[in-house]
Amino acid sequence: SGYSILDGENNLYHVIDVIGGNNLTIDGFVIRGGNATGWVNQGNGGGIYAYSINNSTITNCIISNNFATNGGGICFGWYATNNTISATIISNTATYGGGVYFTSDATNNTFTAT
């Protein structure tokens, strides 16, 4: 209760797609139904694809029932740094990183599953 629902209904590559930026906060959402099955970046992060973001926070969220090649629930990529994730991540599917996937250039990120 108390969550706003963002549902891609399996028709979106990413339920939330963030490219570049600083100090983003995602708080209090159910994020579900992403289906990142496309080529290159369209295959990353069914629930959330966070590309080149810094000093951002994902908290008090439920990220569930998303699919991707990389990071069914969340994918942090392309020099994403100093980000914090504290969320419930359940029932996501991916070839690599069903719940969360960090690309090799994503550094100094903190992840706490609840």
Phi, psi and omega in degrees: 000153180085000180263144168270140184258127172246111186239116178283353179049032180060019179248358180245145172296314182226132175291317173236128181233111182242121179240110179075148176135168181227152172060038176280141174234126172245114190218125170086036182237149160264123183242113187213164172078019174280147185220075185277084183245014182274191180275151176048240185294338178289351175262007183250135170064079178297316178280303179225129170246113183246106188247116177059050175247155184221147174055044183243164186225134169243115185217155175055040179239156170245119182246110189215154172056048175245159181225144176198168169288313178238118177073075179305313179279305183217140169232121172258124182220172175049072175062032172291123185226152174056042179254152180235130176241125172222094190210164172271121184235111186221147171056041173257152184229139176202159173295318178231123176070072182305315180273302184220141178225128175249127175291163186297338181264000175276119188232156174056042178256147182244132182232125175230113178275141177243000000 
